[in-house]
Structures are given as structure tokens and as C-alpha cells.
Amino acid sequence: MIINRVLGLEASGLFSIAFATGNLFMNFGNFGVRNVQVSDQKQQYSCRLYFLHRGITTALMLAGAGAYVLYKAGTGYTPYKAGVVYAMCLLKAVDCLEDAAAGRLQQRGHLDLAGKMILLRLLISLGLLCVLLKADGGLLMPTLAAAGAAILTVSVFCMAVREPLALYEKAGGSGSSARQLLALTRTTLPVCAANCLSFYLINAPKYAIDAQLDETAQARYTFIAMPVFVIQLLNQFLYQPLLVKMTLAWAEKPENPRRDPFLRLVGKVLAGLLAITAVVLLCGYLLGIPVLGILYSADLSDLKTELMLLLLGGAFLALCGFLTAMLTIVRAQKLIPFVYLLAAVISAAAMPRAVAETGLHGASYGYLLIMVLTAALLVLLFASALAKRYKAHNL
């Protein structure tokens, strides 16, 4: 919103593709550890090991992002655009390190402190970015400054909450650190692959637009795609605080599938997701385009159909995120990457053609179809995990 008003549509489009790329690499940096860390109530791995693992994966993330940016600089990106994209990857690297601390706080029952840390970091880093936009007249230096402010904020906050973090607690599994790091990597690699592929799917339209259209089209798509993540965010509010409770419920022996505490919690989250989707779709249909037009100071009146397609796709995206978390809790995550890989291959083959032929309509419709396919496949995996659970207990 602010970038569009201060620097214009072209800068908004550049920021959008930089943000998408930064988030894609952030998923590799996080390496799918968060839900494993939170549900590790027996502390199979020590806190120190989780932080060491995150430091390694974040360093690898930055190296991979650097290689990607150099490749794009040689195939069409200007040095300025390449710099903005990598600066965003630096900012997202801070998110990765913060996520390890937030996961530790949640594991120890202090999700409230994790929320405060994230809020404080966002207010300071993004606030500084917005303030510097006008003074600098570009995106590169403000984004770098935001990254510096973010790492400083997270560091100071972690020092302030040393006791709840219990960074030096000795609990953890037996064996050398190297062996435990390898074991944790094997456990979380399927989730990491799934998260990276999932985020690619979310942003596949943006990459197709980046290749086929211009920065203005990229900005207009980003404006109508913003509400898509509202459903996912609100749904996370429902199930994130329940992850520990769900882990404990899964560990209990069910007496009857119809009265399974774990399944009842799942049902409550799904009912909440359905209610959220209904409200968001109604608000999107009645108010979406006028409100977004005012927020972004842009004429979006020709994109109402595309907005509704994206909102419906957002509901299936939220369902995919929830099912991925559930499959991690029940330790049935090994097949998740294959689901996302199949969807990613289909998307990579079809999305550029759809965008080239029908523009933003093709991007929106293709996004919805891919999300529906992915959700359907994850539902089958989850149903299979439940069937194995009840068969093991002769139910």
C-alpha cells in the first residue's frame, strides 16, 4: 500500500516478486522444523540442537538465494532488481532465526511471548522500511535497513526472555550432536520439501507473470491476491495454539473413532475454517474490490471475478496448511512432498501458458485448480493415517 503510493506501481511489482522469492527461500531456512519442535514434548532433541540446526539451514538458505540472484542477474534481472531480491532474502533470514526462538517459547507454553516478539520485530523493521522509502526513493537501502533492525530487535528480545527460553537446558536425546542433527534433518526434510513446493504453488502465478507480463500486472495481481492469506492466517489462529493439545490427544489410545479426542479437535478446526471461508467470501464479494482499490490507490474494478477465484483458492490453501501440520503431528509426513511435487509439476507446465493466453484471469483460475488438487490429495493421506491408527487399536 505504502510503496504504491510513494514509489508507484512498478516498484510495487518489484517488491511483490522480491517478497515472494524471499518467502520461498525462507521456507528452506525454516526447514519444516517448527511443528516438530513444538510437538517434541518429550524433548527428543535439545534446545541447543534446534538452534544449531536453524543456524545451518539459514546459512544454506542465504547461499542458495545468492546463487539464484546471480543466475537471474545473468538472465534478465537488472543489478538493482537482483539487489532488492537478495535484500529481501536477508530480511527473511531473520524470520528463520526468530522462528526457532518462537518455536521454543511455544514448546514451553509461552506462545504469548512468541507473538509479542514477532509483533515488535514487524513494527520496528517494517516501520523503518516505510519511513525510509520517501527519503531514499528506492527499495534497496530501506530493505537492508529493515533487515538490520529486525536482527537487532530479535536479539534484544531473546536476551530479555532468557528464562522462558531456557536456552541451555540439558534435555535432549542421546548421541552426538552430528548424529542428532542428521536425525532431525531426516525427520523434517519431507516437511521442508513440502513447504517449499507449497510456497512455490502459492506464488506460481507471480513467477508466470514475472516471465510473461510486466511489473504493473504483477502489482495488480498482488493487490487482489493479498486477501487470500487472510483465511490462512485466521485458520492458523485456530489450530496453532492447539498443536500441543493435539499431539497429546494423538498419543492417547482412542476408545471409539466417533469419540476420538484428536478427531474432535480436528473437526472443530475444520468447522472454524468453513465459517471463516464463508465470511471472507461474502465480504470479498460485497466489499473486496472497492476496499482494495482504496487501500492500494488503484483501479481494480475489472478484477472482481479474479478476486473471488483467488479467495476460494485461499480456503483450500488454508486447508492444505492445516493438513500438513496434522500429518506432521501423526508423523506421516514422508509422502507430503510427493503431493506438492506433483502439483508443482502441473503448475509449472500449465501456469505460464494460462497467463500468456488470458493474463490475470488465467493466473487466478489456475491457482484455484492447483489448490483444489493439492487439498484433495492431502485429505487422502490424512484419511489413510487415521485408518492405520484405528486398525492398530482394532477399532
C-alpha positions in Angstrom: 0.0 0.0 0.0 2.7 2.5 1.0 5.1 1.5 -1.7 2.5 2.0 -4.4 1.7 5.5 -3.1 5.3 6.6 -2.6 7.1 4.9 -5.5 4.4 3.7 -7.9 3.1 0.5 -9.5 6.4 -0.6 -11.0 8.1 -0.5 -7.5 5.1 -2.4 -6.1 5.5 -5.1 -8.6 9.2 -5.4 -7.9 8.6 -5.6 -4.2 6.0 -8.3 -4.8 8.3 -10.6 -6.7 11.1 -9.9 -4.2 8.8 -10.7 -1.3 7.6 -13.9 -2.9 11.2 -15.1 -3.6 12.3 -14.2 0.0 9.4 -16.2 1.4 10.2 -19.2 -0.8 13.8 -19.3 0.4 12.6 -18.7 4.0 10.7 -22.0 3.8 14.0 -23.7 3.1 15.6 -21.8 6.0 12.9 -22.9 8.4 13.3 -26.5 7.1 9.9 -27.6 8.4 11.2 -27.8 12.0 8.6 -25.6 13.8 5.8 -28.2 14.2 8.3 -30.9 15.0 9.8 -28.6 17.6 6.5 -27.6 19.2 5.2 -31.2 19.3 8.5 -32.5 20.8 7.1 -32.6 24.3 9.5 -35.4 25.4 12.4 -33.2 24.2 14.0 -35.8 22.0 16.2 -33.0 20.8 17.7 -30.3 22.9 17.0 -26.6 22.5 20.6 -26.0 21.6 20.4 -28.6 18.8 17.3 -26.9 17.3 19.1 -23.5 17.3 22.2 -25.0 15.7 20.1 -26.7 13.1 18.4 -23.5 12.3 21.6 -21.6 12.0 22.9 -24.1 9.5 19.8 -24.1 7.4 19.6 -20.3 7.4 23.2 -20.1 6.2 22.4 -22.5 3.4 19.3 -20.5 2.6 21.4 -17.3 2.1 23.9 -19.2 -0.1 21.1 -20.6 -2.2 19.5 -17.2 -2.5 22.8 -15.7 -3.6 23.2 -18.3 -6.3 19.6 -17.8 -7.5 20.0 -14.0 -7.7 23.3 -14.3 -9.6 21.6 -16.6 -12.1 18.7 -14.2 -12.5 21.1 -11.3 -12.9 22.6 -13.1 -15.9 19.2 -13.9 -17.5 17.3 -10.6 -17.4 17.3 -9.0 -13.9 19.0 -5.6 -13.6 21.6 -5.3 -10.8 19.1 -3.1 -8.9 16.3 -5.7 -9.1 18.7 -8.5 -8.1 19.9 -6.5 -5.1 16.3 -5.8 -3.9 15.5 -9.5 -4.2 18.6 -10.6 -2.2 18.0 -7.8 0.4 14.5 -9.3 0.9 16.1 -12.8 1.4 18.3 -11.3 4.1 15.2 -9.9 5.8 13.5 -13.3 5.6 16.6 -14.9 7.1 15.9 -13.0 10.3 12.4 -14.5 10.2 14.0 -18.0 10.1 16.1 -17.4 13.2 13.2 -15.8 15.0 11.0 -18.8 14.2 13.4 -21.1 16.1 13.0 -18.9 19.2 9.3 -18.6 18.8 9.0 -22.4 18.4 11.0 -22.8 21.7 8.7 -20.4 23.5 5.6 -22.2 22.2 7.0 -25.6 23.2 7.4 -24.3 26.7 3.9 -22.8 26.9 4.8 -19.2 26.1 3.1 -18.7 22.8 2.1 -15.2 24.0 5.8 -14.2 24.3 6.4 -15.5 20.8 3.6 -13.4 19.5 5.0 -10.3 21.2 8.4 -10.9 19.7 7.0 -11.2 16.2 4.8 -8.2 16.6 7.6 -6.0 17.9 10.0 -7.1 15.2 7.4 -6.4 12.5 6.5 -3.0 13.8 10.2 -1.9 14.0 11.5 -3.4 10.8 8.6 -2.7 8.5 8.0 0.7 10.1 11.6 1.7 9.4 11.3 0.4 5.8 8.2 2.5 5.2 9.8 5.6 6.7 12.9 5.3 4.6 11.1 4.8 1.3 10.5 8.5 0.7 13.9 9.6 1.8 15.8 7.0 -0.3 13.5 7.0 -3.3 14.1 3.2 -3.8 13.7 -0.2 -2.2 17.2 -1.5 -1.8 18.5 0.6 1.2 15.2 0.6 3.1 15.0 -3.2 2.9 18.6 -3.7 4.0 17.9 -1.3 6.9 14.8 -3.3 7.8 16.9 -6.5 8.0 19.4 -4.8 10.3 16.6 -3.5 12.6 15.0 -7.0 12.6 18.0 -8.9 13.8 18.7 -6.3 16.5 15.1 -6.4 17.7 15.0 -10.3 17.9 18.4 -10.4 19.7 17.4 -7.9 22.3 14.0 -9.6 22.9 15.7 -13.1 23.3 18.1 -11.6 25.9 15.1 -10.2 27.8 13.3 -13.6 27.9 16.3 -15.8 28.6 14.5 -17.7 31.4 11.3 -18.7 29.5 13.6 -19.7 26.5 15.8 -21.9 28.8 18.4 -21.9 26.0 20.9 -24.1 27.9 18.6 -26.8 29.2 20.3 -30.1 29.0 17.3 -32.2 28.0 17.7 -34.0 24.7 18.2 -37.4 23.0 21.4 -39.4 23.4 24.1 -39.4 20.8 26.5 -36.9 19.2 25.3 -33.6 18.0 26.2 -34.5 14.4 24.1 -37.7 14.6 21.2 -35.9 16.2 21.4 -33.1 13.6 21.2 -35.8 10.9 18.3 -37.4 12.6 16.4 -34.1 12.9 17.1 -33.3 9.3 15.8 -36.7 8.1 12.6 -36.1 10.2 11.9 -32.6 8.8 13.2 -32.9 5.3 9.8 -34.1 3.9 8.1 -31.2 5.6 10.7 -28.8 4.3 10.3 -30.0 0.8 6.5 -29.8 1.1 6.7 -26.3 2.5 9.0 -25.1 -0.3 6.9 -26.7 -3.0 3.7 -25.4 -1.4 5.0 -21.9 -1.4 6.1 -22.2 -5.0 2.5 -23.2 -5.7 1.1 -20.2 -3.9 3.4 -17.9 -5.9 3.4 -19.8 -9.2 1.1 -17.1 -10.8 3.6 -14.4 -9.8 6.5 -16.2 -11.4 4.5 -16.8 -14.5 3.5 -13.1 -14.5 7.2 -12.1 -13.9 8.1 -14.1 -17.0 5.2 -13.3 -19.3 3.9 -9.8 -18.3 5.3 -6.6 -16.7 5.7 -5.1 -13.2 2.4 -3.3 -13.4 0.5 -6.5 -14.0 2.5 -8.0 -11.1 1.4 -5.3 -8.8 -2.3 -5.5 -9.8 -2.3 -9.3 -9.2 -0.6 -8.8 -5.8 -3.3 -6.3 -4.8 -6.1 -8.8 -5.3 -4.1 -11.7 -4.0 -3.4 -10.1 -0.6 -6.8 -11.2 1.0 -6.1 -14.8 0.0 -3.8 -15.1 3.0 -6.4 -13.8 5.4 -8.2 -17.2 5.5 -4.9 -19.0 6.1 -3.9 -16.6 8.8 -7.2 -16.7 10.7 -7.1 -20.5 10.4 -3.7 -20.6 11.9 -5.1 -18.7 14.9 -7.4 -21.6 15.3 -5.0 -24.5 15.2 -1.6 -23.2 16.2 -2.5 -22.9 19.9 -4.0 -26.4 19.8 -0.9 -28.2 18.4 0.4 -29.3 21.8 -3.1 -30.5 22.8 -3.5 -32.3 19.5 -0.1 -34.0 20.0 -1.2 -35.3 23.4 -4.6 -36.4 22.1 -2.9 -38.4 19.3 -0.7 -40.2 21.9 -3.8 -41.4 23.8 -5.5 -44.7 22.8 -8.8 -44.0 21.2 -11.8 -45.9 22.6 -14.0 -45.2 19.7 -13.4 -43.4 16.4 -16.5 -41.3 16.9 -15.3 -40.1 20.3 -11.6 -39.8 19.5 -10.4 -36.6 21.2 -7.9 -36.0 18.4 -10.6 -36.2 15.7 -12.9 -34.0 17.6 -10.2 -31.3 17.8 -9.7 -31.7 14.0 -13.4 -31.3 13.4 -13.6 -28.1 15.4 -10.8 -26.6 13.4 -12.4 -27.6 10.1 -15.7 -26.1 11.2 -13.9 -22.9 12.1 -12.2 -22.9 8.7 -15.6 -23.3 7.0 -17.1 -20.4 8.9 -14.1 -18.2 8.2 -14.2 -19.0 4.5 -17.9 -18.1 4.3 -17.4 -14.8 6.0 -14.4 -13.9 3.8 -16.1 -14.9 0.6 -19.1 -12.8 1.4 -17.1 -9.8 2.4 -14.9 -10.2 -0.7 -17.9 -10.3 -3.0 -19.6 -7.2 -1.4 -16.6 -5.1 -0.4 -13.4 -6.6 -1.8 -12.7 -4.6 -5.0 -13.8 -1.2 -3.6 -11.8 -1.6 -0.4 -8.7 -2.9 -2.2 -9.0 -0.1 -4.7 -9.0 2.5 -1.9 -6.2 0.8 0.0 -3.8 0.5 -2.9 -5.0 3.6 -4.7 -5.6 1.7 -7.9 -8.5 0.9 -10.3 -9.2 -2.9 -9.8 -12.9 -2.8 -11.0 -12.2 -5.3 -13.8 -10.7 -7.9 -11.5 -13.7 -9.0 -9.3 -14.0 -12.5 -10.8 -10.3 -13.0 -10.3 -10.5 -11.9 -6.7 -13.3 -14.4 -5.9 -11.3 -17.2 -7.6 -8.3 -16.4 -5.5 -10.3 -16.2 -2.3 -11.8 -19.6 -2.9 -8.3 -20.9 -3.7 -7.2 -19.3 -0.4 -9.7 -21.5 1.5 -8.1 -24.7 0.0 -4.6 -23.2 0.7 -5.6 -22.9 4.4 -6.9 -26.5 4.4 -3.5 -27.6 2.9 -1.6 -25.9 5.7 -3.7 -27.4 8.4 -3.5 -30.9 6.9 0.3 -30.6 6.6 0.5 -29.7 10.3 -1.7 -32.7 11.2 0.3 -35.1 9.1 3.5 -33.9 10.9 1.9 -34.4 14.3 1.0 -38.0 13.4 4.4 -38.5 11.9 3.0 -39.3 8.4 4.8 -36.5 6.6 7.0 -38.6 4.3 4.6 -38.6 1.4 3.6 -34.9 1.6 6.4 -33.7 -0.7 5.2 -36.0 -3.4 1.8 -34.4 -3.3 3.3 -30.9 -3.7 5.8 -32.1 -6.3 3.0 -33.4 -8.5 1.0 -30.2 -8.1 4.2 -28.1 -8.7 5.0 -30.0 -11.9 1.4 -29.5 -13.2 1.5 -25.8 -12.2 5.0 -25.2 -13.8 3.7 -26.7 -17.1 0.3 -25.0 -17.2 0.6 -21.7 -15.4 2.9 -19.8 -17.9 0.6 -20.8 -20.8 -2.5 -19.8 -18.9 -1.0 -16.4 -18.0 0.3 -15.8 -21.6 -3.2 -16.6 -23.1 -5.6 -15.0 -20.6 -3.5 -12.8 -18.3 -4.5 -12.4 -14.7 -7.7 -14.4 -15.2 -5.6 -17.5 -16.2 -3.3 -16.9 -13.2 -6.3 -16.8 -10.8 -8.2 -19.8 -12.3 -5.0 -21.9 -12.4 -4.3 -21.1 -8.8 -7.7 -22.3 -7.7 -7.5 -25.6 -9.6 -4.0 -26.3 -8.2 -5.1 -25.7 -4.6 -8.1 -27.9 -5.0 -6.0 -30.8 -6.4 -3.4 -30.4 -3.6 -6.0 -30.4 -0.8 -7.8 -33.4 -2.2 -4.5 -35.4 -2.2 -3.6 -34.3 1.3 -7.1 -35.4 2.5 -6.4 -38.9 1.2 -3.1 -39.0 3.0 -4.7 -37.9 6.3 -7.6 -40.4 5.9 -5.0 -43.2 5.4 -3.2 -42.1 8.6 -6.4 -42.2 10.6 -7.3 -45.6 9.1 -3.9 -47.0 10.2 -4.5 -45.5 13.7 -7.8 -47.3 14.2 -6.6 -50.5 12.7 -3.7 -50.6 15.1 -6.1 -50.3 18.0 -8.6 -52.8 16.5 -11.3 -50.2 16.1 
